[in-house]
Amino acid sequence: MGFFGSFVIARCDGPLAELPAMSEAGGDLAWSVRDGAWQMVQLHGGGRPAASIVQDTRAPVLVALVFDSDVVAVEAASPKGPRWECTLAPEMAIDSYGAPEQVVEWNEAALEPALAWAREAGHEPDAEAVTAALSAEADPFAEDLVRELAKALGFRFA
């Protein structure tokens, strides 16, 4: 049995896990890392935080929901509007989870909004690396793809 839980990336002065919007996500805090004011937290068994997290942080937020270390559903939003979604490990999502074939097309369509989202977050994304992350398959764990995507978007978590 693989990992079921979530990763959340957001800018927050205090501990991200203590925001009221995060309590809706549930789960147990596994770890938290920083890149300046930006944080990435991993929640075991956690879901998505309340939509108010974007207003609470006044910054872009990325939520990645991991299913059995196989597939990741990513949702990102920001105060200025770049909103995008993708599925990491798209072929696994299609073959094992019954996702529609369009997942690959949707991931391709997510590239430009993802780059705009990262720039709004104050980072310089690597378009080629983001493209690679959006098409990569888990080897062996889908949660590793979340870290690859974060790095491609310009985050440098310790």
N, C-alpha and C positions, 0 to 999 in steps of 0.2 A: 504494500500500500504506500502510495506516494504522498506528497505534501498537498494539503488542502488549506488554503489561506489566501492572504492578500499582502500586497506591497502598496504603500502609499508614499508618493513623493510630493512634498509641498514645502513652501517657505514658511517658517514659523520661528519667532523669537524664543519662545519657551519650548518645552517638550511637545512635539507634534501629537504624540499619543494621548496627551491630556486635554486636547481640544474637545469641547462638547460634541462636535460633529463626529469625532472618532468613536465615541461611545456607541453610536448606532452600528458601527462596523462589527462590534463584538470581537471575540477572539482574545487570545493572550499575546501580549507583546513579546516577541522573540528577541528582537534586536532593533537598534536604531543607529544610523550613521549620519554624518554631516558632511556637507560641502558648503562651508560658510554658513549662511542663514538657511540653506536648504537642507532638508532631512529626508531620509528614506527609512521607513519602518517596515518591519515584517510582522504580520499578525498570524499566528497559527489559528486556523479555524475561523479567521475573520472574513467578513464580507466587505461591502463598500460603505464608506462613511456617508453621512448625511450630505445632501447636495449643498447645504449651507457652508461646507468647508471652503469653497471658493470665496464666499463672502467673508468668512471668518479670517482667512489668511490674506485676502486681497491680492492673490497671486495665482498663477497656474497651478493646477493639481493633476496628478496622474495616479490612477488606481489600477492595479493589475491583480485580477482574480485568478489564482492558480487552481487547476483541477487535476488532482492525483499526479502531480509532477509531469503531466502530459501536455496540457494546453493552457494558454493564458488568454483571458479576455481583458483587453486594455481599454480604459475609458479615460479621456483627458479633457479638461475644460479650463477656461480662464475667464477672468473678469472682462477682458476685451473681446472675447468671442471665439478665438480659435478652439473649436471643439472637434475631437476626432476619436475614432474607435478603430481597433484592429484586433486580430487574433494571432497570437504568437504560436508557432507550430501549426500552420494552417493545414497542411496535409493530414496531420494526426487528427485535427478537428473534423476534417471531412471524413476520413476513413473510420475513425473510432467513435466519434461523438455525433455523427449525423449532421454536421454543419453543411450548409449549402455550398455548392461548388464556387459560388460568387465570393466566398471568403478571400480567395486570392486576389480578385479584382478589387474588393473593398480595401484590402491591405495596400494595394498599389495606389488607390485613391487617397489613402490616409497619409501618404508621404508629404505632400505640400502642407496640409494643415499641421502635421507633426513638426515640420521644420519651423513654421510660423509660431507654433506654441512654444518651442524651445527658445526662439529668439525673444518672444515676449517674456520668457523666464530669465532673460539676460545671458543666455548661453549661445555659443556658436555651434550648431549641430553639424555633423558630418553626414551629408546626404547619402553618400555611398554606403556608409556603415549603417545608417537607418534603414536603407533599402535591404541590406543584407540581413539585419535583425528581423525585418518584417517578413522575410521569406524563409528564414532558418527554421530548422526542425530541432526539437529537443535532443541533446546529445550529452548526457543521458537525461538531464532534468530540465523541464520547461522553466523553472524559476531562474536558471542561469540566463535564459533569454531576456528576462526582465533587467538583469544587471547589464547585459550587452546593449539593450535598447537605451537604458539610462546613460550609459557611456557614450553611445552614438549621438544622443541628444545634447551632449556637452556637459553632463554632470560628472564630477570627479569625487565620488564618495570615498571616504577613507576606508 
